[in-house]
Amino acid sequence: MLALERHRHIIDLVQAQGSIRTGEVASSLNVTEETIRRDLEKLESDGQLVRTHGGALVAEKHRRELPFYEREGTLMEEKRRMAEAALRRIEAGDTIAVDASSTALQLVKLLPDMPLTVLTNAMQVVVELSTREQVKVISTGGLLQHGSLSFNGALAEMALERYHVNRLFFSCRGVDPVRGLSEAHDEGARLKRKMLELADEAILLADHSKLGLRSSFYFAGVGEADLLLTDAGADRSVVGDLEKAGLKVQIV
């Protein structure tokens, strides 16, 4: 296979999957890992992807922001396991905050009807908890973002300032060991910054595709979260770098 053919194959693969592993691509194309590493270097220099430890991620400019209903259906098993691990950290009487991520929604779906206060900017979380009579639900209100079904903006940020929560459960677009936690849009980044500031404990739920990724707007260092729950597909070298940066990681 010619280099140009390999490059086209790699670009198609990374855009379809979001991330690739050097060894897996080398095996599928019957070439050496060193050959693929050189290909990745060339494609990164052309702005087609971003290299990571052991592979590559789709470049931010090529990432399509999926509507909430599409994101909700991806990596379902991984999200379920992270949600189950997060659920074990919630106690009756807690006040928790939940963002508008599809992984956090999986946690909310598992919540039993028990004495609990839930603060959220997510329309889907409000709907999901509407039948649980013992759960007190507080919505931030604000400007509705149709794609994410979330409330953001100045009104939502002002609403958050009135509260204190025991635990925050949230996700984000990218988790980079050096630059920190990032979002695709400034409004979402600002709101998650506010959520972090009002919580005693911040628990990040992020699947393997987000680890090592840098998005457009940074809102916190990785050490500002208390725990990362991620899945078994996580690159162990990236996990090691996150731990060195001060983030406790639990693979579920």
Buried (B, 14 or more C-beta within 10 A) or exposed (E): EEEEEBBEBBBEBBBEEBBBBBEBBBEEBEBEBEBBBEBBEBBBEEEBBBBBBBBBBBBBEBBEEBEBEEBBEEBEEBBBBBBBBBBEBBEEEBBBBBBBBBBBBBBBBEBEEEEBBBBBBBBBBBEBBEEBEEBEBBBBEBEBBEEBBBBBBEEBBEBBEEBEBBBBBBBBBBBBBEBBBBBBBEBBBBBBBBBBBBBEBBBBBBBBBBBBBBBBBBBBBBEBBBBBBBBEBBBEBBBEBBBEBEBBBEBB
